[in-house]
Amino acid sequence: MRYQDIGVTGIYGPGMILVGVAIDAMEGPLVRLREVELSARVPSQARAEIAHLARREDATVRVNWSGDPEIAAWGVSMGTALEYGISSNGHNPERKDRMITSALFVSAELAESPYETGPVLHWCDVREREKNSGSWPVKTDQERSHWSWSPLKAVGPLRFGMTPRHVADALGGEVPAGRQGHFPYWWWRRGAAGQWTLTDDRFEQTGVTAHYWYPDGLPALGAVTVHGRTGPQIAHAGIPLIGATPSRLD
């Protein structure tokens, strides 16, 4: 249940018993544990203070699915969101240039692995999302290749409509570091015969993810995500599209 006015989501288990509380990074209340402010913080600062407090209290800090701190002893799993503020005209929200922290707090029954429990999965199912190890690769501008972009047709060597094999060949034979897909029907996951459908190939070395659709029953390249920290440089009308700060791009 989302409580919009205060930036809080209540997560309920069987019997409508509260088992978790998600705090929105922008709209939620400021939450403190001992002397550490957890919400709406610069992630690196919050991470350092959480680690210091955990060492002092002999609590174990691990990394959750998004690469943020998670402490089972406290029942908290941290997250991040892009910061927004009021525009210069004083009316419309606008994106800022930094991330700030959000947080999920859960009961003892869910604390060991919050995002694998039924109530939290019902609120936010991350099973098909790319997991982060807590380290984020970054390439300098000099390390990035420069790609041209033909709107609605191609980006760099990747032409829309390519098969997965042609995509890999166009990227110099790079093997996908990760693949995502799904079965058309949920019961096929349980061992029945069925065709697994490829939806995404992630190419870490190039810094792109290829997304496929099936217009004629076979996978065809329908979209390309260029990663902001590691992807090739792409410009349009003199505007650098990749790796730019949100305010500059806007």
C-alpha positions in Angstrom: 0.0 0.0 0.0 1.5 3.3 -1.2 1.1 6.3 1.1 1.8 9.0 -1.4 1.7 12.0 0.9 4.5 10.8 3.1 6.6 8.8 0.6 6.1 5.5 2.4 5.0 2.0 1.1 3.7 -0.5 3.6 4.4 -4.1 2.6 2.0 -6.7 4.1 2.2 -10.4 4.6 -0.7 -12.9 5.2 -3.5 -11.5 7.2 -2.6 -8.0 6.2 0.2 -7.9 8.8 2.9 -5.2 8.2 6.2 -6.9 7.5 8.1 -4.2 5.6 8.3 -0.5 5.0 9.9 1.1 1.9 11.1 4.7 2.3 11.1 6.8 -0.9 14.4 8.6 -1.5 12.8 12.0 -2.4 9.4 12.1 -0.6 9.9 9.8 2.4 10.8 10.7 6.0 14.4 11.0 7.1 15.3 7.8 9.0 18.1 7.6 11.5 19.8 4.6 13.0 21.9 5.7 16.0 23.8 8.7 14.7 23.6 7.6 11.0 21.1 9.2 8.7 20.0 6.5 6.2 17.7 8.2 3.7 18.2 10.9 1.2 21.9 10.7 1.6 24.8 10.6 -1.0 25.2 6.8 -1.3 29.0 6.8 -0.8 28.7 8.8 2.4 25.9 6.7 3.8 27.7 3.5 2.9 30.8 4.5 4.7 28.9 5.5 7.9 26.8 2.3 7.8 30.0 0.2 7.5 31.6 2.1 10.5 28.5 1.6 12.7 28.2 -2.1 11.7 31.8 -2.7 12.7 31.2 -1.1 16.0 28.1 -3.2 16.6 29.6 -6.4 15.2 27.0 -6.6 12.4 27.7 -8.0 9.0 27.2 -5.8 5.9 26.6 -7.5 2.6 25.6 -6.3 -0.8 22.0 -6.7 -2.1 20.8 -7.2 -5.6 21.4 -3.5 -6.5 24.9 -3.4 -5.1 23.9 -1.4 -2.0 24.4 -2.3 1.7 22.2 -4.8 3.3 22.3 -5.7 7.0 20.2 -8.7 8.1 20.8 -7.9 11.8 19.1 -4.6 11.4 16.5 -5.7 8.8 17.5 -3.0 6.3 18.3 -3.1 2.6 19.5 0.1 1.1 18.8 1.5 -2.4 19.3 4.6 -4.5 17.3 6.9 -6.7 18.0 10.0 -8.8 17.5 13.2 -7.0 14.9 15.7 -8.1 14.4 19.3 -7.2 12.2 22.3 -8.0 13.1 24.0 -11.3 14.1 27.7 -11.5 10.5 28.6 -12.3 9.5 27.2 -8.9 6.8 24.9 -10.3 8.1 21.9 -12.2 10.4 19.2 -10.8 13.7 18.7 -12.5 16.4 16.1 -12.4 19.6 16.8 -10.4 23.1 15.4 -11.0 23.4 13.0 -8.1 21.9 9.9 -6.6 20.4 9.7 -3.1 19.6 6.8 -0.8 16.3 5.0 -0.3 15.7 2.1 2.1 13.7 -1.0 2.7 13.1 -2.0 6.4 11.7 -5.5 7.1 10.7 -7.6 10.1 13.0 -10.3 11.5 11.2 -13.0 9.5 12.2 -11.4 6.2 15.6 -9.9 7.2 17.8 -12.7 6.0 17.0 -12.2 2.4 14.3 -9.6 1.9 14.1 -9.5 -1.9 13.6 -13.3 -2.1 10.5 -13.3 0.2 6.9 -13.3 -1.1 5.7 -10.0 0.3 8.7 -8.0 -1.0 8.6 -9.8 -4.4 5.0 -8.8 -4.7 6.0 -5.2 -4.2 9.2 -5.3 -6.2 10.2 -8.4 -8.2 13.9 -8.2 -9.0 14.4 -11.8 -10.0 14.8 -10.9 -13.7 16.9 -7.8 -13.1 20.6 -7.6 -13.5 22.4 -8.1 -10.2 25.2 -5.8 -9.2 28.3 -6.9 -7.3 28.7 -3.5 -5.6 31.5 -2.3 -8.0 30.7 -0.2 -11.0 33.2 -0.2 -13.9 33.9 3.2 -15.4 35.7 4.1 -18.7 37.3 7.4 -19.4 36.3 9.3 -22.5 39.6 8.3 -24.1 38.8 4.6 -23.7 35.4 4.8 -25.3 34.8 4.3 -29.0 32.8 6.8 -31.0 29.6 5.6 -32.8 27.4 7.3 -35.3 23.6 7.2 -34.9 21.1 6.9 -37.7 17.7 7.5 -35.9 15.3 4.5 -36.2 17.8 2.6 -38.3 21.1 1.9 -36.5 23.5 2.9 -33.8 27.1 2.3 -34.5 27.6 -1.1 -36.1 24.2 -2.4 -34.8 21.4 -2.3 -37.2 17.8 -2.8 -36.0 16.5 -6.1 -37.2 19.8 -8.0 -36.7 19.7 -11.5 -35.2 21.6 -12.1 -31.9 24.4 -13.8 -33.8 24.8 -10.8 -36.2 24.9 -8.5 -33.2 27.7 -10.4 -31.6 29.6 -10.5 -34.9 29.2 -6.8 -35.3 30.8 -6.3 -31.9 33.9 -8.2 -32.9 32.6 -11.6 -31.7 32.2 -10.5 -28.1 30.4 -13.1 -26.0 27.5 -11.7 -23.9 28.4 -11.3 -20.3 24.7 -11.9 -19.4 21.5 -13.0 -21.0 17.9 -12.4 -19.9 14.8 -14.0 -21.2 11.6 -15.7 -20.2 9.2 -18.6 -20.9 5.9 -17.6 -22.5 4.0 -19.4 -19.8 4.9 -19.5 -16.1 4.4 -23.2 -15.7 7.1 -24.0 -18.2 9.6 -22.9 -15.5 8.7 -26.1 -13.6 10.2 -28.5 -16.1 7.6 -28.8 -18.8 8.7 -28.5 -22.4 8.7 -25.0 -23.7 10.7 -22.5 -25.7 12.8 -20.0 -23.7 12.6 -16.5 -25.3 15.7 -14.4 -25.4 15.0 -10.7 -24.6 18.4 -9.1 -23.7 22.1 -9.6 -24.3 24.5 -7.5 -22.2 28.0 -6.8 -23.7 30.2 -5.6 -20.9 33.3 -4.9 -23.0 31.5 -2.7 -25.5 29.2 -1.2 -22.9 25.8 -1.9 -24.5 22.8 -4.1 -24.0 20.9 -5.5 -27.0 17.1 -5.9 -26.7 15.2 -8.3 -28.9 11.6 -8.6 -30.1 9.9 -11.2 -32.3 8.0 -9.6 -35.2 8.3 -12.8 -37.4 8.7 -15.4 -34.6 12.5 -15.0 -34.5 14.6 -12.6 -32.3 15.4 -9.3 -34.0 17.2 -6.4 -32.6 14.6 -3.8 -31.6 16.5 -1.5 -29.2 20.0 -0.8 -27.9 20.9 0.6 -24.4 24.2 2.3 -24.3 25.6 2.2 -20.8 26.4 5.6 -19.3 29.7 4.7 -17.5 31.2 2.3 -20.1 29.4 2.7 -23.4 30.6 4.3 -26.7 30.3 8.0 -27.2 27.4 9.1 -29.3 26.6 12.7 -30.2 23.6 14.3 -32.0 23.6 17.9 -33.2 26.8 18.4 -31.3 25.2 17.2 -28.0 27.0 14.3 -26.2 24.3 11.8 -25.3 26.3 9.3 -23.3 28.0 10.0 -19.9 26.6 13.5 -19.6 25.1 14.8 -16.4 21.3 15.0 -16.5 21.1 18.7 -16.1 23.5 19.4 -18.9 21.7 16.9 -21.2 18.3 18.4 -20.4 
